[in-house]
Amino acid sequence: MTAPDEPTLAVGADAFTDDGAGLEVAVVGAGAIGATTAYDLAREGADVTLYDRGSVASGSSERAAGVCYDAFADPLNAELGSDAIERFRALSGDETFPFVECPYVWLAREGDTERADAIRDQIERMQANGTIALEADADALAERFPALRTDDVAVAGIAGAAGYTDPARYTACLAAAANGAGATLEPNTPVEVRADPSHVVLEDGTKREVDAVVVAAGAHTTQLLADAGVSIPMKPYRVQALVASADVDEPMCYDASDGFYLRPHPDGVLAGDGTELVEADPDAYDREADPEFVDETLERVRHRVPDADLSLERAWAGLCTATPDRDPLVGELRSGLYVATGFQGHGVMRAPAIGERLAADVLGGEGIDAFDPTRFDGDEAFEIVDGMSIAKH
């Protein structure tokens, strides 16, 4: 892969606590988080190789929605969301990838008291934490966003620090930037992961000894680690999305009562959810969207954006990853073996911040305590929960 000139990122000067010179790291998984981590390691002088069984951004990142916001009530996720958006802004450009500023609205319908109360509580906590979020009733929402139907809205939240991007282009940009910073890209190169000590094994049996292995292989992470004798409580699950031609400029919107989201897209509007709350096989799941999902989602979008003249362009399915507490697994599992997975559909939107912090962890800095992957035994039984549910924002 030929790398363009290395883009400049805005990164906090104190993000890294150790020089990476001389440290050899294998990053397994060239999705948004793997590519970002590889970039941040390489720019600190580490000798990084980025492996993927397919091409760059060929997994979940290629099929992600690209919705980005910091509308979280708990301080950690709000901080990660805010830091990620700052880095999206810093890197975005005509020669890299687009990050389009766009307000994010989440709403509950009349009669949905539980979700309406949850939204009001979230907004109050966001404001207490310093996150910019406004509460709006139906009239205020209609005045701000005339494209939306609001006569059935009980309450809405509006977050201004938000936008959307092209996840595949973001990932390709960060992989190219990692290459420009000295990392070696090895797409279409499956590897096996081994622990104690951590290393990778190529298909021909070649053993590659390194100082650290970072596994950020999305839905395949569980199996890669299981082959290394390490168990984690993560389950992949199937989600669906579509793009339809329409004239929608803003906002991005999540209808919590009806369980779907939409955002502007260069070809019209991107909408989805279509979450299946059962574990999926990452090697054998159906990558085509269900006809019922397509029909229902188009009707939902027509209801929420009634003046849009919708015409289906394409639809697809992808995978998200779940954990027992809906927080990701990010950090050191064993000596020299690191993981990043379980993002409940929020991986791309937090990739700039997660990659930065995971790289710092590998280089001897502090990890993210709340996401410590060793907080679980690895064999926990749990139910998959929709990642966009407002219950834990």
C-alpha positions in Angstrom: 0.0 0.0 0.0 1.4 3.4 -1.0 1.2 6.0 1.8 0.4 9.6 1.1 2.2 12.3 3.0 1.7 11.8 6.7 -1.2 13.9 8.0 -0.8 16.0 11.1 -2.9 15.0 14.1 -3.7 17.1 17.1 -2.5 14.9 20.0 -2.1 16.0 23.6 1.6 16.5 24.5 1.2 14.4 27.7 -0.6 11.5 26.1 2.5 9.4 25.9 4.8 8.7 28.8 7.6 6.7 27.2 9.6 6.7 24.0 8.6 3.8 21.7 12.0 3.6 20.1 13.2 -0.1 19.9 9.8 -1.5 20.9 8.5 -4.1 18.4 4.7 -4.3 18.2 2.3 -6.4 16.1 -1.1 -5.0 15.7 -3.7 -7.6 14.5 -6.7 -6.0 12.8 -6.6 -3.1 10.3 -9.9 -1.6 11.3 -10.4 1.9 12.6 -9.0 1.2 16.1 -6.1 -1.1 14.9 -5.0 1.5 12.3 -5.2 4.3 14.8 -3.3 2.4 17.4 -0.6 1.5 14.8 -0.3 5.1 13.8 0.0 6.4 17.4 2.6 3.7 18.2 4.6 4.4 15.0 4.7 8.1 15.5 6.3 7.5 18.9 9.1 5.5 17.3 7.8 1.9 17.8 8.6 -0.7 15.2 5.0 -1.6 14.2 3.6 -4.2 11.8 -0.2 -3.9 11.1 -1.7 -7.3 10.1 -5.1 -8.1 8.7 -6.6 -11.3 7.2 -8.2 -9.1 4.6 -7.6 -5.6 3.2 -7.5 -2.5 5.3 -11.0 -1.6 6.6 -12.5 -4.8 5.1 -14.3 -5.8 8.3 -16.7 -4.0 10.6 -15.2 -0.5 9.9 -16.1 -0.8 6.2 -19.8 -1.4 7.2 -20.1 1.1 10.1 -22.4 4.1 10.1 -19.9 6.8 10.9 -22.0 8.6 13.4 -19.8 10.5 15.9 -20.9 12.4 19.1 -20.0 13.0 22.7 -23.6 12.7 24.0 -22.9 10.5 27.0 -23.9 11.1 30.6 -20.9 9.4 32.2 -17.7 11.5 32.3 -15.4 8.9 30.8 -17.4 8.2 27.6 -18.1 11.9 27.2 -14.3 12.6 27.5 -13.5 9.9 24.9 -16.2 11.2 22.6 -15.0 14.8 22.8 -11.3 13.8 22.3 -12.2 11.6 19.3 -14.2 14.5 17.7 -11.2 16.8 18.2 -8.9 14.4 16.4 -11.5 13.8 13.6 -11.5 17.5 13.0 -7.7 17.8 13.1 -7.2 15.0 10.5 -10.1 15.6 8.2 -9.5 17.2 4.9 -9.9 16.9 1.1 -6.9 14.7 0.8 -7.7 12.5 3.8 -11.4 11.8 4.7 -14.4 14.0 5.4 -15.6 14.8 8.9 -18.8 16.8 8.5 -20.0 18.8 11.5 -23.7 18.0 12.2 -25.9 18.2 15.3 -27.0 15.0 16.9 -30.6 14.6 18.1 -32.0 11.8 20.2 -35.6 11.7 21.1 -38.5 9.8 22.8 -42.0 9.8 21.5 -45.2 10.8 23.3 -46.3 7.9 25.6 -42.8 6.5 26.0 -42.4 7.8 29.5 -39.5 5.6 30.4 -37.2 6.8 27.6 -38.4 10.4 27.9 -37.4 10.4 31.6 -34.1 8.8 30.7 -33.3 11.4 28.1 -34.1 14.3 30.6 -31.9 12.6 33.2 -29.1 12.2 30.7 -29.2 15.8 29.6 -29.1 17.0 33.2 -26.1 14.8 33.9 -24.3 15.9 30.7 -24.8 19.5 31.6 -23.4 18.9 35.1 -20.4 17.3 33.6 -19.8 20.2 31.2 -21.0 18.4 28.1 -22.9 20.8 25.8 -26.4 19.3 25.5 -29.8 21.0 25.2 -33.2 19.7 26.1 -36.0 20.5 23.5 -39.7 19.9 23.3 -41.5 19.3 20.0 -42.0 23.0 19.1 -38.4 23.9 19.8 -37.2 20.9 17.9 -39.4 21.8 14.9 -38.1 25.4 14.9 -34.4 24.2 15.0 -34.8 21.3 12.5 -37.7 21.9 10.2 -37.0 18.7 8.2 -38.0 16.5 11.2 -41.5 15.5 12.0 -41.9 16.5 15.7 -45.6 16.3 16.5 -45.2 13.0 18.2 -42.0 13.9 20.2 -42.2 14.1 24.0 -38.6 15.3 24.5 -35.4 15.5 22.6 -31.7 16.1 23.4 -29.5 18.1 21.1 -25.7 17.7 21.1 -23.8 20.2 19.0 -20.4 18.6 19.3 -21.1 15.9 16.7 -20.6 14.9 13.1 -20.3 12.1 10.7 -17.5 10.5 8.6 -16.7 7.8 6.1 -15.3 5.0 8.4 -13.5 3.2 5.5 -11.8 6.3 4.4 -10.9 7.2 8.0 -9.3 3.8 8.5 -7.4 3.9 5.2 -6.1 7.3 6.0 -4.8 6.2 9.5 -3.3 3.1 8.0 -1.5 5.2 5.4 -0.4 7.6 8.1 1.0 4.7 10.1 2.9 3.6 7.0 4.2 7.1 6.6 5.3 7.2 10.2 7.3 4.0 9.6 4.8 1.1 10.3 4.8 -1.9 8.0 1.4 -2.8 6.5 0.6 -6.5 6.0 -2.9 -6.8 4.6 -4.2 -10.1 3.4 -1.9 -11.8 5.9 -3.7 -13.9 8.5 -1.7 -14.6 11.7 -2.2 -16.6 14.8 -1.8 -15.0 18.2 0.2 -16.7 20.9 0.7 -15.7 24.6 3.3 -16.3 27.3 5.4 -14.8 25.7 3.2 -12.8 23.2 4.0 -13.3 19.6 2.3 -14.0 16.2 2.7 -16.9 13.8 2.3 -16.5 10.1 0.5 -18.9 7.8 3.8 -20.6 6.8 4.6 -21.3 10.4 7.1 -18.4 10.8 7.2 -17.2 14.4 7.4 -13.4 14.7 8.7 -12.5 18.2 7.7 -9.0 19.3 7.6 -7.0 22.5 3.8 -6.6 22.4 0.8 -7.9 20.4 -2.4 -5.7 20.1 -5.5 -7.6 19.0 -8.1 -5.3 17.5 -9.7 -7.7 15.1 -13.3 -6.9 15.8 -15.6 -9.8 15.7 -12.7 -12.2 15.2 -11.0 -11.1 18.4 -12.5 -13.8 20.6 -11.4 -16.7 18.4 -7.9 -15.3 17.9 -7.4 -15.0 21.6 -9.1 -18.4 22.3 -6.5 -20.0 20.0 -3.9 -18.4 22.2 -5.5 -19.9 25.3 -7.0 -16.6 26.5 -10.8 -16.2 27.0 -12.7 -13.0 26.9 -16.5 -12.3 27.3 -17.3 -10.8 24.0 -20.0 -11.7 21.5 -20.4 -10.5 17.9 -23.9 -9.6 16.9 -25.5 -8.6 13.5 -26.7 -5.1 12.7 -28.1 -3.6 9.5 -28.1 -0.3 7.6 -29.2 1.2 4.3 -28.6 4.3 2.2 -31.5 6.0 0.4 -31.5 8.9 -1.9 -33.0 12.0 -0.2 -32.3 15.6 0.5 -31.4 15.7 4.2 -28.8 18.1 5.4 -29.3 17.8 9.2 -29.5 16.6 11.9 -28.3 13.2 12.7 -31.2 11.6 14.7 -31.8 8.6 16.9 -35.4 7.8 17.6 -35.1 5.9 20.9 -38.7 4.8 20.9 -38.7 3.4 17.4 -35.1 2.0 17.7 -33.4 3.5 14.6 -30.9 6.2 13.6 -30.4 8.3 10.5 -27.7 10.7 9.3 -27.0 12.7 6.1 -25.0 10.9 3.5 -23.4 12.0 0.3 -26.0 9.8 -1.6 -28.9 11.0 0.6 -29.5 9.5 4.0 -28.0 6.6 5.9 -30.3 4.8 8.3 -30.2 1.7 10.4 -30.0 -0.4 13.5 -31.6 -3.7 12.6 -29.9 -5.2 15.7 -30.2 -9.0 16.2 -29.8 -9.8 19.9 -28.2 -13.2 19.2 -24.5 -14.1 18.8 -23.4 -14.2 15.1 -20.7 -16.3 13.5 -18.1 -13.7 12.1 -17.2 -16.1 9.3 -20.7 -17.1 8.2 -23.1 -14.3 9.0 -25.5 -12.9 6.3 -23.9 -9.7 4.9 -27.1 -8.8 3.0 -29.8 -6.8 4.8 -33.1 -8.5 5.4 -36.0 -7.3 3.2 -38.2 -6.7 6.2 -35.5 -4.5 7.7 -35.3 -2.5 4.5 -39.1 -2.0 4.3 -39.5 -1.1 7.9 -36.6 1.3 8.1 -37.6 3.2 5.0 -41.1 3.6 6.5 -39.5 4.9 9.8 -37.4 7.4 7.9 -40.4 8.6 5.9 -42.3 9.1 9.2 -39.5 11.1 10.8 -38.4 13.0 7.7 -41.8 13.3 5.8 -40.7 15.6 3.0 -37.8 13.4 1.9 -38.4 11.6 -1.4 -36.7 8.3 -0.5 -35.4 5.7 -3.0 -33.3 2.8 -1.8 -29.7 2.9 -3.0 -28.2 -0.1 -1.1 -28.5 -2.0 2.1 -26.1 -4.3 4.0 -25.4 -6.0 7.3 -22.3 -5.8 9.5 -21.2 -6.9 13.0 -20.9 -5.2 16.3 -19.3 -6.6 19.5 -20.9 -6.9 23.0 -19.6 -7.4 26.5 -21.5 -8.2 29.8 -21.5 -4.5 31.0 -21.6 -2.8 27.6 -18.2 -1.3 28.2 -15.3 -2.3 25.9 -12.3 -4.4 26.7 -9.3 -2.2 26.2 -5.9 -2.9 27.6 -3.4 -5.6 28.7 -4.8 -9.1 29.1 -1.5 -10.9 29.7 2.1 -9.6 29.8 2.6 -8.1 26.4 -0.8 -9.0 25.1 -3.3 -6.2 24.6 -6.9 -6.2 23.3 -9.4 -3.7 22.0 -12.9 -5.0 21.3 -16.5 -4.9 22.6 -17.5 -1.4 21.5 -21.3 -2.1 21.1 -21.3 -0.2 17.8 -19.3 2.8 19.1 -15.9 1.7 17.9 -15.4 4.0 14.9 -16.7 7.0 16.7 -14.2 6.5 19.6 -11.3 5.1 17.5 -9.2 8.3 17.6 -9.3 8.5 21.4 -9.1 4.7 22.1 -6.2 4.3 19.7 -4.3 7.1 21.3 -4.8 5.8 24.8 -4.1 2.1 23.9 -0.9 3.1 22.3 0.1 5.1 25.4 -0.7 2.0 27.5 1.6 -0.2 25.3 4.3 2.4 25.7 4.2 2.2 29.4 1.6 4.8 30.2 -1.7 4.3 32.0 -4.6 2.3 30.6 -8.3 3.0 30.9 -9.2 1.5 34.2 -12.9 1.2 33.5 -12.2 -0.8 30.4 -9.6 -3.1 31.9 -10.1 -6.4 30.1 -9.1 -8.4 33.2 -12.2 -7.1 35.1 -13.8 -10.3 33.8 -12.8 -13.9 34.2 -13.5 -14.5 30.5 -16.3 -17.1 30.7 -19.2 -14.9 31.8 -22.6 -15.7 30.4 -24.6 -12.6 29.3 -27.3 -11.3 27.1 -26.6 -9.1 24.1 -28.1 -5.6 24.4 -28.7 -3.0 21.7 -25.6 -0.8 21.7 -27.7 2.4 20.9 -30.1 1.9 23.8 -30.3 5.1 25.8 -30.1 3.3 29.1 -26.4 3.8 29.5 -25.6 7.0 27.7 
